[in-house]
Structures are given as structure tokens and as C-alpha cells.
Amino acid sequence: MKSAIIYYSFTGNTHRIACLFADILKNKGEEAVLVRIRPLKEEAAFLKQCKEAFLGKKPELYRTLLDIKDFDRVIIGSPVWAFKPAPAINTYIEQCGSLQGKTAICFVTYGSGVGKNRALESMKKALVAKGARIAGTVSFQQSENKKQCRKKLSEML
Ligand SMILES: Cc1cc2nc3c(=O)[nH]c(=O)nc-3n(C[C@H](O)[C@H](O)[C@H](O)COP(=O)(O)O)c2cc1C
């Protein structure tokens, strides 16, 4: 099974989980490619970040891996921003090729946990619309330690 782990991370929490996913897959002898996406103009003001996420904006991204036809599975990760995924994730899912015949796993990292299920639902809906079959979703509180995260991931992979 070949997986593409595609994620956006502003302050590093989602990045850490994405790396853990890659680590666990590698230890299982599976191939995994990490793809960190980033908007060309990265919004840094909290309220603007919330507004753009809440409105489901799709900012232009730096050039990235969009053709994922060679992968069997896509693992998509985002922080929860105002009950939604970060805007870069919306752009990515819209622009990546067809996900027909692929499985997808969505993950989010969050602070208080308010809106985490809504954010996951929104990611799932967008992925299903591209043809993916959702194999699982998982969420991580920003202060969960590595051991707890690893355990959660190992159980689902
Ligand atoms: C703009 C913004 C909006 C956020 N909105 C929420 C939210 O609605 N619910 C929540 O539980 N956490 C929220 N958080 C906290 C982040 O989801 C959490 O810190 C996450 O782990 C950050 O991931 P990152 O370090 O990969 O950027 C928000 C953080 C930011 C910056």
C-alpha cells in the first residue's frame, strides 16, 4: 500500500502527527510520502484565519504534488480552524486528481475540541465527492503526547 500524507500545519502540531503517520507506515514496511502544502499568501492573523476557514475559502497554493494517481491511499491532515479545516486543504482537495478507487483517512489536530467533528465531516464530504472511500478519521488534541498519538495511530492503521 502506497500512501500520500498531505497536510497543512501552521504551528507544527499537524506536522508532528503527519510525521508520526509516516513513521508508523515505514515501520510496517509500507511506502509513504509526506506532502506539506502551503498557500502562496499565508494568513497569519487569527481572526482572518478563522474567517477564511469558516467561509471555506480556497487560497492559491505553492506548487505541490497534485497528481496522486500512483497512490492507493491518501491521508489528509489539518488543524481545526473555526470548526473547519484550514483553507489550504479545501484547495488541495479541489485540485488533486480523481480519488476514485482510493481510500482516504482524515485527521485533525485541535485545541478545545469545539468543531473537530464538523471539520472532519467537511473533509470527508469533499473527499467522497472526489470518489474516495473513507477508511477512517482520527483527531488529536494539541497537547496529547507522542506515545498517546502513536497508540491511536497504530490502532487505526
Ligand atoms: C485560526 C485558528 C482557529 C482555531 N479554531 C479552533 C477551533 O474551532 N476548535 C479547536 O478545537 N481548535 C481551534 N484552533 C486550535 C488549533 O486547531 C490547534 O492549535 C491545532 O493543533 C493547530 O495545528 P497546527 O499546529 O498544525 O497549525 C484554532 C487555531 C487557530 C490558529
The ligand as an SDF file (V2000), in Angstrom:
LIG
                    3D

 31 33  0  0  0  0  0  0  0  0999 V2000
   -7.2560   30.4330   13.3820 C   0  0  0  0  0  0  0  0  0  0  0  0
   -7.4040   29.3070   14.3810 C   0  0  0  0  0  0  0  0  0  0  0  0
   -8.6630   28.7940   14.6300 C   0  0  0  0  0  0  0  0  0  0  0  0
   -8.8140   27.7100   15.5230 C   0  0  0  0  0  0  0  0  0  0  0  0
  -10.0620   27.1930   15.7210 N   0  0  0  0  0  0  0  0  0  0  0  0
  -10.2050   26.1070   16.5300 C   0  0  0  0  0  0  0  0  0  0  0  0
  -11.4980   25.5140   16.7200 C   0  0  0  0  0  0  0  0  0  0  0  0
  -12.5170   25.9470   16.1620 O   0  0  0  0  0  0  0  0  0  0  0  0
  -11.5840   24.4410   17.5420 N   0  0  0  0  0  0  0  0  0  0  0  0
  -10.4780   23.9120   18.1770 C   0  0  0  0  0  0  0  0  0  0  0  0
  -10.6310   22.9410   18.9180 O   0  0  0  0  0  0  0  0  0  0  0  0
   -9.2430   24.4470   17.9860 N   0  0  0  0  0  0  0  0  0  0  0  0
   -9.0780   25.5240   17.1790 C   0  0  0  0  0  0  0  0  0  0  0  0
   -7.8250   26.0520   16.9800 N   0  0  0  0  0  0  0  0  0  0  0  0
   -6.6310   25.3860   17.5700 C   0  0  0  0  0  0  0  0  0  0  0  0
   -5.9030   24.5500   16.5170 C   0  0  0  0  0  0  0  0  0  0  0  0
   -6.7940   23.6760   15.8520 O   0  0  0  0  0  0  0  0  0  0  0  0
   -4.7840   23.6920   17.1410 C   0  0  0  0  0  0  0  0  0  0  0  0
   -3.9070   24.5010   17.8520 O   0  0  0  0  0  0  0  0  0  0  0  0
   -4.0610   22.8870   16.0780 C   0  0  0  0  0  0  0  0  0  0  0  0
   -3.3920   21.8060   16.6830 O   0  0  0  0  0  0  0  0  0  0  0  0
   -3.0270   23.7250   15.3140 C   0  0  0  0  0  0  0  0  0  0  0  0
   -2.4100   22.9090   14.3560 O   0  0  0  0  0  0  0  0  0  0  0  0
   -1.0200   23.3340   13.6700 P   0  0  0  0  0  0  0  0  0  0  0  0
   -0.0350   23.4860   14.7820 O   0  0  0  0  0  0  0  0  0  0  0  0
   -0.6960   22.1930   12.7770 O   0  0  0  0  0  0  0  0  0  0  0  0
   -1.2350   24.5950   12.9280 O   0  0  0  0  0  0  0  0  0  0  0  0
   -7.6650   27.1550   16.1480 C   0  0  0  0  0  0  0  0  0  0  0  0
   -6.3960   27.7110   15.9120 C   0  0  0  0  0  0  0  0  0  0  0  0
   -6.2630   28.7780   15.0270 C   0  0  0  0  0  0  0  0  0  0  0  0
   -4.8990   29.3550   14.7380 C   0  0  0  0  0  0  0  0  0  0  0  0
  1  2  1  0
  2  3  1  0
  2 30  2  0
  3  4  2  0
  4  5  1  0
  4 28  1  0
  5  6  2  0
  6  7  1  0
  6 13  1  0
  7  8  2  0
  7  9  1  0
  9 10  1  0
 10 11  2  0
 10 12  1  0
 12 13  2  0
 13 14  1  0
 14 15  1  0
 14 28  1  0
 15 16  1  0
 16 17  1  0
 16 18  1  0
 18 19  1  0
 18 20  1  0
 20 21  1  0
 20 22  1  0
 22 23  1  0
 23 24  1  0
 24 25  2  0
 24 26  1  0
 24 27  1  0
 28 29  2  0
 29 30  1  0
 30 31  1  0
M  END
$$$$
